[in-house]
Amino acid sequence: MARLRSEGGCPWDREQTHESLKPYIVEEAYEVLETIDEGDMDGLKEELGDLLLQVVFHSRLAEEAGVFNVADVLNAISDKLVRRHPHVFGESTADTTQKVLRQWDEIKKSEKPDDGGKSFLQKAAPSGLPALLRAMKVQEKASSVGFDWEGWGGAFDKVEEELKELRHAFAQGDKDKVEMELGDFLFSLVNTSRHLNVDPEEALRRTTGKFMRRFIHIEKRLMETGRSPGDASLEEMDKLWDEAKKANV
């Protein structure tokens, strides 16, 4: 990376900044997830390398600015792991996952008693997180201080309530109101998934993948007759969709 960033190196690499690289961190992380979903270990090895490159790249930019280097990054995470696992590296005891997580949070709070005036929700759910994941984090944190439904029933009732309000907003033709109510509806669905112990991000990713597989089946079947989805009727595509569904595609 030092060579790529140097005089006579790569023009593209030399132009990059922390800001310009931001999209690639997210992109590479999701490509790692895709290889895990596919059970592709060779692909996982490659994608982890791509993700690691982002760490190396940002570290090099920081080193050029005289702030820190990649060794500092590695030392910092090593120190943190030791510090936050006193039940392994120290004298404390934590023999369940719940105790470990509670101890982790307590140590984390002691490390950063003043975090720039941010609320505990802001610290738990930074704005850069994907929307579904951020909603989940916010709800989990609110629940940790007792602000939550007593069980899944209340969460389900809230979904039905928000759906009615969304229908009403749509009937009124108020676009801003529809957007707000749709957001409320999605937030209530995330809350319900949390009460069901289902990760909404993972659930939506799986469903999107399923939709893609079935639509690809439609494309392939139409290609056998020299056509594309744009040449077929909705009725014909529905039949092929059902065919894919029956085949458990």
N, C-alpha and C positions, 0 to 999 in steps of 0.2 A: 504493500500500500504506500509506503514511503517512496518507492520508485515510481509508482503510478502518479503520485502527487508532485513529483519533482520536476524541475526544468527538463524538457525533453521527454516527459512522461506522456500520459494519456490526456488529451484536451478535455474530454468529458469529465474524467475524475478530478482534474484540476479545477473545474468550474463548480463543483458541488459544495454545498454548505449544510449545516445541521438542518436548516429549514427545507432545503430542496430534497434532502434524503428522507424526510418524514414519511412520505407515502410508501417507500420501499420496505420500511420496518413492518408495517401492517401487512403489506402484500406478501412478504416472505414468511411471516408468521402463519398466515392462512394457507400458504402452500405447504408448510410443514404439517398443518392439520389435515390437509387433503391426503397426503401420503400415509398418515396414520390411519385415516378412515379406510384407505384402500389396502392397508396391510402391506405396503410396498417398502420393504426395508432398504433396498438400494436407493429408492427415491428419497426416503427419509434421510439417509446419509448425505445425499446431495443437497437437499433442502436445508438441513441443519447447517451445512457449510455456508449456504447462501445467507442464512439468518446470522450466523457468526460473523460473516463479512460485514454486516451492518454495525456490529459492535466494534470491529477493527477499524472500520471507516470513520465512525464518530470519534473513536479514541485518537486516531491520527489527526483529525481536525483539531481536537482539543490539545494535542501535543504541540502542534504547530503554533497554537495560540498561547502556549506556555502554561496551560491550566492543569492537565493531567495526561497520563499515557495509558496504554492498555494494561501495563503491569499494575498501575494504581487501581484500575477497575477490578482486576482479578484479586488483588490483595484486599480490596474493600469488601467484595462479596465473601471472600474466605473468612475475614474477620467477623462479618455480620453473622454468617452461619454458625461460627463458634459461639459468638455472644448470645445468639438467640436459641441455642440448644444447650443450656446449662445442665439439662438432665442427661446429656451425652458427654459433654466436655467439662462439666463442673460437678457440683455437689447436690444440686436440686433433684427432685423426683417428679416425673410426669409419665405415668404408665398407661394413659389413654390418649386417644387423639384429641378429645375435648380439652383435656388438661394441657396438652402441648399447645393447642391453638390459643387457649386463654393466656398461657404464659408468654407466648409469642407476642400477643397484643399488648400485654403489660410491659414487656421489655421495649417494644416499639414505642409506646407512649413515653417511657422514661428517656428514650434516646432523643425524642423530638418534643419536648414539653411546650415549645412555642413554634408552631408551624406557620408563621406568617399571618396569624389571625384567621386561618381557615377553620370552618366548622368541621365537626367530625364527619359529616356527610361529604363535604368537599374533599376531605383527605381520603375517604374510602372509595369515592367514585369520581376520579378525574374526568374532565370533559372530553378527553381524547379517546375514551373507551367507546366501543360500539354501543349503539343506543340500547339494545336489549340487555347487554351485559351491565351497562351502567345502571339501568333501571333495577336489575336484580341486586346489584351491590347496594344501591340506595335503600331498597326495601329490607335487605338483610340487616343493614346498620340500624334502621329505624326499629326493626323488630328486636334488636339486641337490647334496646332500652324500654321495651314493653309496648311500643306503638305498633300494634298488629292485630289482625283478627284472631279470635280464640281458636279457630280451626278453619278447615278448608271450606266449610259451608258459607261463611261470610264472604270469602273471596269469590266463590261461584256466584253468589247473589249480586256482588258488585259487577261482575262481568255482564250479567243480564241487564242490570240497571244502566250501565254505560252503553250497551248495545241499543237500548231503547232511546237513549239521548242522542246517539249517533243517527239513528233512523229519523228522529224528529228534526235534527239539524239539516239532514239531507233534504227532507221534505220542504223545509223552509227555503232551500236554495242559497244558504249563507255559507260561502266557501271557507271563510276564516273560522266560522263556528264548526264546520265539518272537520277541519283540520284539528282543531282543539279537541273535539269529541272523539275523533279517531285516535288521537294520542292518549286520551283517557282510557279508551277501550283497550288499546295495546298494553298500557301500563297495568290495567286490571288483569289481563291475560298473563302477564309476567308474574304478577303477584300470585295468581292461581297456580301457575307452574311451580313456583317456589314452595307453596303449601303441599304440592304433590311430589316434591323432591325430584323435579324434572328440570334440567337445564334448558331454558327457552332458546338460547342461542344454538345449542346442539340439536334440539328438536326441530327448529326451523331449517337448519343446515341439512338434516336428514331428509326432511320433506322436500326441500328444494332439489336435493340430489335425486330423489325418487321421481319428481316431476320431470327432471332432465332426462333420466333414463327412459321413461315412458314416451317422452316426445321424440327422443332419438329413435326409438322403435318405430314411431309413426313415420319419421323421415326415411328410415331404411326401407320400410314396406312400400312407401310411395316411390322411392327410387327404383324399386324392382319393376315398376311400370313406366319408368322414364319421367316421373313427375316429382314435384316438390310440394311442401305443405301449402304454398300459395296457389297451387292448381287444384287443390281438393276442397270439397265442401266441408262444412262443420260436421254434418252428419257422418260423412265418411271418416273424418278424423276421430270422431267420438267412438266409432266402431273399432278403429285400430287401437284407440286408447284402452277400450274394454278388453281387447285382445291381449294387450301388454299386461293389463292388470290381472287377467286370468292366468297368464304365464308367470305371474309373480315377478315381473321385471322391476 
